[in-house]
Amino acid sequence: MKAFTYERAADARAAVAAAAARANAKFIAGGTNLLDLMRLEIEQPAHLIDISRLPLQAIDDEPGGGLRLGAQARNSDTAADPRVRTRYPLLSQALLAGASAQLRNKASIGGNLLQRTRCAYFYDTTAPCNKRTPGGGCAAIGGLNRNHAILGASDACIATNPSDMAVALMALDAEVELLGATGASRRVALRDFYLLPETTPHIETVVHPGELITAVVLPRAPAGRQLYRKVRDRASYEFALVSVGVLLAVEKGTVEEVRVALGGVAHKPWRALEAEAVLRGRAPSVAAYQAAADAALARAVGRGHNDFKIELAKRTLVDALTKAGRP
Amino acid sequence: MIGDPVPRIDAPKKVTGTATYTAEVWDAGQPLYGWIVGAAIGHGRIARLDTARAEAAPGVQLVWTHRNAPKQHEPDAGQISYARARPVLTSAEIRHHGEAVALVVATTLEEARAAAALVDVAYEAADGHFDLAAREAHAVEPPMVQSGLFATRSKLGDVDAAMAAAPVTIDRRYTTPYELAQPMEPPACFAAWKGDQVTVHTSTQIIAAARARIAQTLGIPMEKVKVVARYVGGGFGSKLGVQAETILAVLAARALAKPVKIALSRQQMFQLVSQRPASRQRVRLAAGRDGLLTAFAHEATIQQAYGSDFVEQTAACGRPLYAAANRFTTHRVVSLHLPPGGDVRAPGEATGLLAIESAMDELAHALGLDPVELRVRNEPPRDPESNVPFSQRRLVECLQEGARRFGWQRRRATPATLRDAHGWIGYGMASAIRTHFQLATSVRVRLGPSGAAVVQSDMTDIGTGTYTILAQTVGEALGISHHDVRVELGDSDFPTSAGSGGSFGAANSCNAAFRACRALRARLAAAAVADPLSPMHGLDPAGATLADGRLAIGHASEPVADLVTRLFPSGVDAIGDVADGTAEPSYKAYALNTYGAHFAEVRVDAVTGEVRLQRMLGVFDGGRMLNRATARSQLLGGMLWGAGGALLEDAPVDPRYGSFAARDLAQYLVPAHADVPEIDAIILEGVDDKANDLGAKGVGELGICGAGAAIANAVFNAVGVRVRDFPITIEKLLPGLPR
């Protein structure tokens, strides 16, 4: 671990001002991922700005039936919030499927969005990795890639985003509120927040250097049944091999509204708009769900050890839609 | 009292954080901190080294590489492996990925770690051998298995002829992956010199082996080395011998004349601690239609590191298990450029029984015979290979009692025929067997004038409950409460034991303590009958008993405290010994093992193929239990490890780099709480009078033996897919899942 300096920010504006004033500064909240990465010198901030005590913990109702999750709301508190549980059960389920109780008690909403991949080669500093050293190569391609991406990967990187929460937020059309160094705030749809690896896998989001996530805003959820299903080798405390977040509303024998997002399959939480297009307006049936799953995975590419994830993702998605679509 | 489920006497210290583990030791003042730099390649040489930046980094006291590390002594292959010298930083040659190439010692841990990243090493990589399957053609039979405790091969009759003649045969190959012990507490060492004497706090299972290794590596007399390990946070075989962290801490502390502390990180525990070798096994079984075996053959090929002679007893575990006239077992090793393999809980049995007991299930299926019944029918009257009688063997009782308690009769004989809303339900079972060893151990018991006892041995408590069972044993033998027994362990100043390992620690140390108590009783009785002031004066000391704090002969008695105060004013002690099993006639005349039967119910998700253990029951015969609670905990822990071996544990090697690719516990998976909904271990009470005075054996490893096979067999019963390449993961089930 490299030596670093530390300060605790008094408020959000002070935090972004502090970040702007220092080269190579980083915000730290729960630290559940950052500290591990710093010990391995994969992250090497010279200065840490502690934002965990900023007054950004609140979960507030939004006009129109939405919900605003403060960036410092803990994962555990968010999952337990009665409004989240009743209006966004998908989010609550996804949060509870992630990490362990201890980690959820520590992890923040903003930090969860920015956690980094768990690709073993990213953590193995003796192996090449384009995320760690752009241009260095990707050890996962041609390596042990059971946990790697089947969608949206590039020749530079096949890592996956590990978040469960972000899969739910993707299906729920969440927006991320960012505060810039100048004090100006902006909102980015989560759909535009994450980047595919392409040739620059070290750039993972559209967040500018020094920008602070202050909130995640959920629009009013459409009517319909929400369901998160995470597939993994052990029953808890493991990142998803494949996960599926769905919202399905069936009215008078027709799919009125549908949202499909996948986790563990791509460099970002994957919104399967193609699957939604197949189902919207159609009569719900296993055949329709199968067609939707085929559409969602139509461009999937296996890399050897992870080939099974294509079939696994389809099966899991068909099953989740079947359960969500039951009268 | 012996056998009672007494709560651990060290538990209050552990839950209040006052039990001091190695990395927390501070008794020689502020230490310096060391960090080990590991090789970034799997095989080759160090081509260039630059330590200037590291040496100039803040707080750095010392940077060592093979160029400037102190000269150390080479190992003597004649010795038991974990007591041999273990020189570190000796050459430019890289023998495995992560091998120590440099040591940095600094004022703080953070400075040491930061400076370690500045050690600049350039390598000249060579093509290494990293792939067991690819090198299988180069397998050779090793001269010894487990340091000579087992023969490499065994042969009786003609297996090939029996296979050709039998109406039903099984000939299957099974593979098991690299696995790691990963105890909660990482290996750690705190070393402080005073003159030419060094005190070494180190997390180890065997004090005497650590002491011998340190002394021999440095080339100093054993008496100059004091080793202490009062509390050890698990070892599971990985701490039978101390490793680079201890040798380097001792050397650096001497060079700097200051205490030095080195602990491994979790990631380093995937490289600097030996792993359970991967194996490729072939099992052949031949049987009549009645299920009686006519042939049993088990051939195991396992990984070995170049230069290592460790071979686990993978193909030995079936030798005493089932009757069959024609038998063949052998071990082969394949040398690879990987870290040396080593003992990991139930070495050999954990992987060997996975194969044998899967094959027995395949045979039962082929015969259309109940798997429990198949095993009962093949119960041997004597050890089928050594042809000596078994000391005590209640395997059939374990099988039948387990079947009854588990509700085995509800199992469907035809796979993939039982379903609920969530998935396919399957039942599986397997036998457990584990060789019992006895190794030389000494324990001192001392009685003070108050009548309270002190037990001393360099025996360790690695989280198993040794402190407690020794207090119980001595309490009962001396006729006092275990609360009046103070147990002092893990210090080389105390009498030498064989330490913790191989399931021998409990029986070794409690029998030695029991004998010490018997010797104490004899001394007290002899003194009492010779003392005119004693009410026992002139009586025959042979009939003396100790109970309720009194020494009694017939109706005459006297408080022990009075006797000690009067006749032994400074206290009285005695040392009890047990000999190595090879020196015990009963260990030649009888086959001594522990036994058990596992029963498992799994649910396989019909959509995803996820396997979830629903219920598991083990029934065990391990001789006399010294504490039913700690014994049960050992057995449950073993069973869970079996579940991990069947379904989760896997450290794959990236053959391009020769490294275990995933080096943390987020990716190296062991069962979490949610993986174990309902589990129980039943102990059949018994006394094995051929084993020792107490009739006790060990159960530290028995729980894992066969446990994974019960789960694998349950998976087959659930979905009809037989996976022989462990662990059983989703991708291996998905293609064959029933619709």
Interface residues (C-beta under 8 A of the other chain):
Chain A: M1 K2 A3 R39 L40 E41 R118 A120 Y121 Y123 D124 T126 A127 A139 G142 G143 L144 R146 N147 V231 R232 D233 R234 A235 S236 Y237 E238 F239 L241 H305 D307 F308 E311 L312 R315 T316 V318 D319
Chain B: A40 I41 P58 H97 E110 E111 R113 A114 A117 S265 Q267 V607 T608 G609 E610 R612 L647 L648 P652 D654 R656 Y657 S659 A661 A662 R663 D664 A666 Q667 L669 P671 A672 H673 A674 D675 T729 I730 E731 L734
